[in-house]
Amino acid sequence: MLITFHIESPSITTNPHVAINRDFFKDSKFVHTAWLGFLQSKDTKRVISNVPMFIYENKAEGYGKIVCVPKAPDNWTAKFKGKTKVEKISIGKTLTQGILNNSIGEKDFNIYSFFTNADDLLANPDFSKPSTPKFPSTVYIYIKAGTKWNIIAQKLIKNLAEYSDLQFRTANGVI
């Protein structure tokens, strides 16, 4: 006797404002503030440095911090040792342009967006400054695949330390 069951997987998100697939780099007017930053674990204080990062901000949709995690972090960090500030800035500009125009991508990086809906952002009357998530808030994690960004998880984050740790854990494959 064969018994079969049909199990429906739960929906990833119940919020109708969150697109399952999107392209954060499609409209460059929403992408600004690129830099080489670092990710740090709140528990072990381990760091991944010189990580290309961007801010995506669409006042109607929300805010996303885009993090480009090198596939070989130790080798990546070694490439920056002994470089001057001017050399690091030049490397950063080349990297961010290449990532934005898709000439540098999944071969070298796992690219994530930590997206927060507009209704979960702190009110910012000065539109010249980027918004920031208020806490607690739901953060939707996307991974870049080609030119699409596919949602892989959503997490309720209680504070800034959890938000930073979520980025570090995601970079290390622990969501």
Secondary structure, 3 states (H helix, E strand, C coil): CCCCCCCCCCCCCCCCCCCCEECCCCCHHHEEEEEEEEEECCCCCCEEEEEEEEEEEECCCEEEEEEEEECCHHHHHHCCCCCCHHHHHHHHHHHHHHHHCCCCCCCCEEEEEEEEEHHHECCCCCCCCCCCECCCEEEEEEEEECCEEEEEEEEEECCHHHHHHHHHHHHCCCC
